[in-house]
Each structure stands twice: as structure tokens, then as C-alpha cells.
């Protein structure tokens, strides 16, 4: 199967799974807002930036490096070495995630009070820490599957994670209600752990069935790939960690800056919950397509680069980025016209409707950025993606500390639009410099 067909097939599978998963998650968020209230949804959302930070340290960089390395090994006919890379990635991520559990649980109250600004997050932090090893296993297996350009296991595991997560929370919620108890938002956090466990279990079983019996490499074979995986994953991990740390600071600072703007603590959490738990998921819903394209695009670009086919890379990025931009324009128009209605009808919130209308303007930039940044990573230029994301985050953080105290949450939304625009311009400039049509393909190199 050609690279183009693999890319399209994988993107379609991941898009279908992404749409179904986001559709389920969209209505699950509506359930959460009605079941636990907007303020508790704000607390629930407040924990996820720290969870993302932990994943960045233990998992995200290794997953991306694993995907690119596996794609290169497969393109050179070295499937056994590709499996060695997978086992190495699993070993590293699981060990790191276990260490993170110990750190979080021993310092949960301090983190909740000093970093998140609300001691009520303590229990939520302890609960979600148990999801980290499961997420590590799931992510590494998905990274391997992306590298071999087989999207079936990641797609199904994503659906299983979301389905088990939602069903477990809903079932436990009504069970506790029937017993006369008042369910807390901790129940929703427990659902995250249950969902990740189910996803890790499925992906492990599914991958084991695709491999030949007796083909598990020994320890020496596993660590033989360390010289290639670790040097690539270290800058990626540093990049992701730095970017996610800034995102966590941004998220934790929004409620604090809203309080400066005359909002009470409760009002600030409500606004934060509406923005991150209702409006943003709505605007990000169509990005299931662009994220899927970006996920499959990175190993495809790495494969073309290994074969020395520069003109094919140019063609891929033109088609994918152009398609993502057109989709973004269409979504922008849709949310501008129907954003207020969506907020009132689905969330019973005028505020959510106003946020959706404002956020509509970021769609063309946000959706196109997914394709361009994935291409840059596929080329191995991970330092560029770090600096691009870093610069974009600085604009967003400036919006938090400078615009929110003067203009409220609207100032942050303006900063978000400026950030996504800057990321698009910088990404396009990097790609223009890195992928200039050469008129002929170079010979493949090992």
C-alpha cells in the first residue's frame, strides 16, 4: 500500500474514532455540568493541566520519538529493531510514571494549594495519579502503531477508553444516588483511571495478537535501541514539558486573574469551567479530523525523508495543510452563525454561547497548525516546534496576566486568537525554509 493510501486510510480511521469519542465526550460534559455543577466542573478541569504535565515528562516525548523511529526502521526493513524500540519505550515510560505517582501522592495537598490555588483539588490529584502508568502503556503502543501506519488499535483503544470512562461514571453516579449518597466530582476523576486501565489492557492484548509467539527480544536487544531513541526523545520530552508547564501555569492563573477582575472565587471557577469544559470542547470538536491527519502525517513524512523524497513531502504538506485550512474556515463560519444557539440549547448557558462565537475565529489557524507542526516533527526539527509553541504560549500567558485583569475573560480569548495566528505564521515560515522543491528526489540513504 502506498504512503498516500496509508495516510488517508489511517486518518479516516482515526477521524471516525475521534468523532465518535468527541461526540460521546461532548454529551458527557453536559452530564457533568448538570450532575456536579459548573463550579465542580471547574475544579475537575483545573487538575488536567497538571496531569498533562506529568504525561509530558513520562510519556509524550517518548511516544513521538518512538513513532518516528519505528517509521524509519520499518522503511529500512528492520522490523525486529522497531519492536526493540517499543519495548524500550514501554520500560522507560512505566518507570517514570510510577515515580510520578509517588511524588504526586506525597505532595498532593501542597500542589493543590500552591500550584492550583484550591485545596479541594487534593483528592482529585491523588485519584488521577493512578491513571499515569496505564496512559504510559497505551501511549507507547499507539506510538508504535502510528509508526507502522496501522491506526486500528489506537482508534479502538480510544473508543474503549471513552466508553468505559463514561459508562463507569454514569453507572456509579446513579448507583450512589439510589443509595441516598451525594456523588462528588471525584467520581468523574475515578472514571478517567478506569477508562485508561481498560484502554491499556485492550491495546496490550491487541498488539500481542499481532506478534509472533516467541519473538520477545531479550534485555540486551531492547536496550540496543537506546542510543537512537533516547537522544531523540530527550529534546522532545524537554520541549513538551516546558510547553505543558507553561500551559499549566496559564490554566492555574486564569481563575486567579479573573478574581483580580472583580470576580469572586466561585464566579472565577464557573467561568473557567464554562470555557474549558463547554466552549473549548465544542470548538475543538472538528479537530478530530485535523489531529488524525497530523498523527498519521508525522510518520509518513519521516518515511519520505528516510527515502530522500523531498518533493513528496512538499506535496503532502500542501494537500493536508490546505484541506485543514478550508475545514477551519467552514467551522469558523458555522460557529459564528450558530455558536450562541449551541450555548443556549446544549449547555443552557449564554456565557458558553458568547465564548464559542469568539473562539470561532481561531479555527482556521488551529486546524492548520496541527498539520504543519506534525510535518516539522516528522522532519526531525523538534526544536522548531518547541520554539513555535513556546512563543505562542507566551502570547497566551500575556493575555492571562495583562488582558484578563483589564478586560476579563474576553481579554484571554483575544490572546488565544493572537497566539494561534502567530503559530501559523511561524510554522509556515519554517516549512518554507525546510521544504523547498528541489526538482528531483535524492537517493535513499541509510
N, C-alpha and C positions, 0 to 999 in steps of 0.2 A: 504494500500500500504506500502511495506517495506521501511525502511530508504534508502537502496541502490537504490531502484527503484525511490524513490522521488528525491534522489540526482542526479541520471542520467537524469531523466526527466527534473528537474529544470535546470540542467546545459545545457542540449540540447536546451531548450527554450531560456535561456539567451545567449547562444552561437550564436544561429541563429539571435537573435535580435542584439547582439553585432557585428556580422559580417556585417549585413545589415547596421547598424548605422555607423560603421567604414568605410565601403565601400563608403557610401554617404559622410561622413566627409572627406575621403581621396581626393575625387574629388572636394569637396567644398574648401579644402585648395589650390588646384591647381587654382580654380577660384579666390580665394582671392589673390594669388600671382600675377596673371595676371591682376586682376581688380584694385588692390591698390598698387602693387609693393612690393618688398622684404623688403624695409625699413619700410613701414607701417605695414606689417605683423609682423615685429619685435616689433613694438610698441604695436600692438594688443596682441602678446604673452606675452609681458612684464607685462601686467596687471593681467594675470591669476594667478600667484603665490600669489598675494595679495588677490584675490577672493577666492582662495583655503584656505588661512589662515583664512579668515572670516568664511568660511564653517566649518573649523576645530573647531573654537571656538563655533559656534552656533549649529552645526548640526552633524558633522561626529561622534563624540564620543557618542552622544545620540543615533544615528541611530544604531551603532554597539551594544551598551548596550541593546537597545530595541529589536533588533533581537535575541540576546542571551537569554534575559529574557523571551520573548514571547515563544521561543522554549522550554524553561524549563517549563513554565506554561502549555503549550499545552501537553507536555509529561506527566504531572501530572494530566491532565484532568481539568484544571482550565481556561477554555476559556474566562469566564467573566473577570477574573483578567488580562488576556492577553489584552483584549480590554481596560481596565482601563490604562494599561501601554502605549498603543498607544495614548490615549487622553492626558495623562500627557506629553509624549514626544512632541506631537504637540504644546501644550501650551508653553513649555519651549523654543523650537526652534524658534517659531514665535516671541516671545517676544525678544529673544536675537538678532534675525536678524533685527527686527525693530530698536533696539538700534544701531546696526552696520550701518544702513542706515544714521542715524543722525550723527554719528561720521565721516563716510567717506565724506559725503557731506559738512560738516563744515570744514574739513581739507584736501580736495581733492588736492588742489594746493601744500600744504606743503608735503603731502605724495608723490605726483608725483615728486617733485623736489628733496627732501632729501632722499627718500627711493628708488624710481625707477630711479632717475637720469635723468628724462626728463619731463619737464613741459608740453609737448604735451600729456601726459597721463591723465591730469586733467579731461578733458571732458569724456574720456573713463571710468574713475573711477566712476564718477557721474552716468553715464548710467548703468553700470553693477551692481551698488549697489541695483537697483530696482529688480534684479533677486533673491536676497537673501531670502526674505520671501517665494517666490514660490519654490525655491530649498529646503527650510526647510520642507514645506508641502510634497513635492514629496519624499524627502529622508526618512522621518518618515514613510510614508505609505509603501514605498519599504522595509524598515527595518521590519515592521510588517509582510509583505508578505513573506519575507525571513524566518522569524521566524516560520511561519506556513508552510513553504516549498511549497509555491504556487508562481511560478515565472511569471505567465501570466501577471498580472498587471504591475510589474516592466518592463517586456520585452516590452509590448505595449507602455507604457509611455515613454520608452527610444526612441522608433522609432518615436513616435509623437513629442517628443522634437526636435529630429534631423531634421525631415521632415519639421516641421513648421519653425524652425530656418533657414534652407537653403532656403526654398521657399520664406520666407519673405525678406531675404537679396537680393536674386537674383531679385525678383519682384521689390523691391524698387530701386535697383541699375539701372535697365533698365528704370524704370519709370522716375527717376531723369535725366538720360542721355537723354531720349527723350524730356525732358523739357528744355534741354540746360544747366543743372546744372552739376557740377563735384562732384560725390559722394565721401565722405571721409570714412575712415576706421571706424568712429563712427557708420556707418550704420551696420557694421558687429557686433559690440557690442550690438546694439539695437536688433539684431536678437537673441542674447543669452537670453535677457529678454523675448522676445515674445515666444521663444521656452520653457523656463522654466514655463511661465504662462500657456501655453497650456498643458504641462505635468502635472502640479499641478492640473489643472482643471479636466483633464481626470482621474487621479488616485483617486481624491476625489470622483468623480461621480461613478467610477467603484467599489470602496470599499463600498460606501453607498448602492449599489445594492446587495452586498453580505451579508449585515447585516439585521437582523430582525427589523421591524419597532417598535419603542417604546423601543428599547434596549439601548438607550444612557444613560450612567450612570450619576449620579449626581456628583456635585463637590466633595463631601466628598469621594465618591468611586474612583474618578480619583486620588486624592492626596494620597489615601491609599497605592498606589504603589510607592510613592516617596522614602520610606525607602529602597526599593530594587533597583530601577532604578538609583537614583541619586548617591549613593555610588559607583555603578559600572561605571556610565558614567563619573564621575569626573576625575578618573585617565586616562580613555580613551581620554577624551577631553584634558587633560593636555598633554598626550602623543602626540596626533595628532597635537595639537597647537605647541608644541615645535618642532616636526619634520617638520611641514609645515613652521614654522618660519625660520628654517634653510634652507629649500628648497627655500623660498622666498629670503633669503639673498644670497644664491647660485645663483639664477636666476638673481637677480639685479646686482650681482657682475661680471657676465660673460662679459657683454659689457664693463664695466669699466676696467677689466683686459685685455681685448682684445685691448683697447686703449693704455695700457702700452706696449703691444707687437708691437707697431708701427702702429696699425690700426687707421684710423680716426673714428669719431663718426658714420658716415654713414656706413662705412665698417663694424664696430663692430655690428651695428644693423642688417645689411644684413646677416652676419654670424650667429648671434643669431636667426634670423628669419628662415634661411635655416635649422639650427639644430633642433629647437623646432617646427617649422611649417611644415617641409617637411621630414627630415631624421628620427627623432624620431617617428612621427606617422606611418611612413612606417614600421619601425622595430617593433613597438608595435601593429601593425595590428593583427597578430595571437594571441596576448594575450587576445583577446576576449574570447577564449576558456578557458585559464587558470584563467582569472578573474571570469568567470562564475562558474567554478568548485570551486574556492576559496570562492565565495559568498555563494554557497549552502553548502559547506563543513562545514563552521563555525556552523550554527545551527544544522547540522547533528551530529557533534562532541559533541556539548552541550547536545543534546538529549541522545546520547550514554553515556555521562558522568553522566547525571542525573539518568540513568538506571543502572549505575555501570558496563557497558560492556566495559572494558578496551581492551580486545582482538579485539573487533570490530573496535575500534579506530585505533589500530595498523594496521589492515587490510586496513582500509580506506586510511590512510596516505601512506602506501606502494604503493597501486594501483594508487592513484591520483598523488603523487609526482613522481613516476616512469614514468607515462604517460606524465606528464608535461615536464620532463627532456628529454624524447625521442622526443617530439614535438620540444623542444628547439634546440636539435641537428640538426634535419631536417631543421628547419628555418635558423639556423646558416649556414649550407651548401648552402642553397638556396640564401641567401643574399650575401655570399662570391662570388658565381658564377655570380649572376645577379644584384648585387647592383649598379654597375656602369651604366649598361643599364637602370635600373629603374630611376636613377637620370637624365640621359640624355633624356629618352623617355617621362617620365611623367612630370618632373619639368623643363626640358631644362636647367639643372644645373649640371656641372661637380662636383662642390663642394658637392652637395647633394649626388651624387653617391659615392664620397670618404667617406663621413660621414656614409653612410649606410653600406659600406664594413667594416669599423672599428667597428661600433656598432653591427655588426653581432655576434661578439664574446660574447656579454652579454646575448644572447638569452637563452642558456641552464640554466644559473643561474637565470635570471629574471623570466622566466616562472615557474621554480620550486619554487622560493621564494613565489609566490602567494599562492600555496597550503600549504606550510609549515607554513607561518605566519598566515594564516586563521585557521589552526589547533591549533596553540598556543593560538590565541584569543578565539577559541571555548572552550579550556580547562580553560579559565578564567585567563590565565597567561599573562595579558596585559602588565605588567611591563617588561616582557622579550621582547615583540615585540618593546616596546619603546627603550630599550637599544640597541637592534639589529639595528633598523632603525637609531638611533642616531649615533651609531658607523659608520654605512655605510655612513651616511651623512657627518660625519667629514672627512672621506676619500675623498669624492667628493669635499667638500669645500677646503680641502688641495690642491686638483687638480686645483681648480679655482685660488687660491691665490699664489700657488707655481709653478705649472706647466704651466699655461697659459702665464704668463709674459715671461717665457723662451722658451716655445715650441709652443705657440699659441693654437688654439682650439684643436689641436691634443693631447696636454697635458691633457685637460679636459676629452677627450674621454678615455684616458688611466686610469685616475682616476675613471671614471664611471665603467670601467671593474673591477678594483680592488675592488670597493665598492660592486658591486653585488656578486663577489666571496666571499668576507668576510661575507656578509649577509647569503649566502647559507651555509657556514661552521658553523656559529654561530647558525643558525636555526636548522640545523641537529643535532648539539650537544645538544641543549635544548630539542628537541623532543626525542632524545635517552635517556636523563635523566628522562624525564617526562612520557614517554610511553614505559615502559619495559613490554614485555609479561609476564603475571603472571601465565599462565597456566589454570586459571579458572576465571570466571566473579564473581564479588561480587554482593551481593543482592542489589536491588534498594533501594535508600534512599531518603527520602523527605527532 
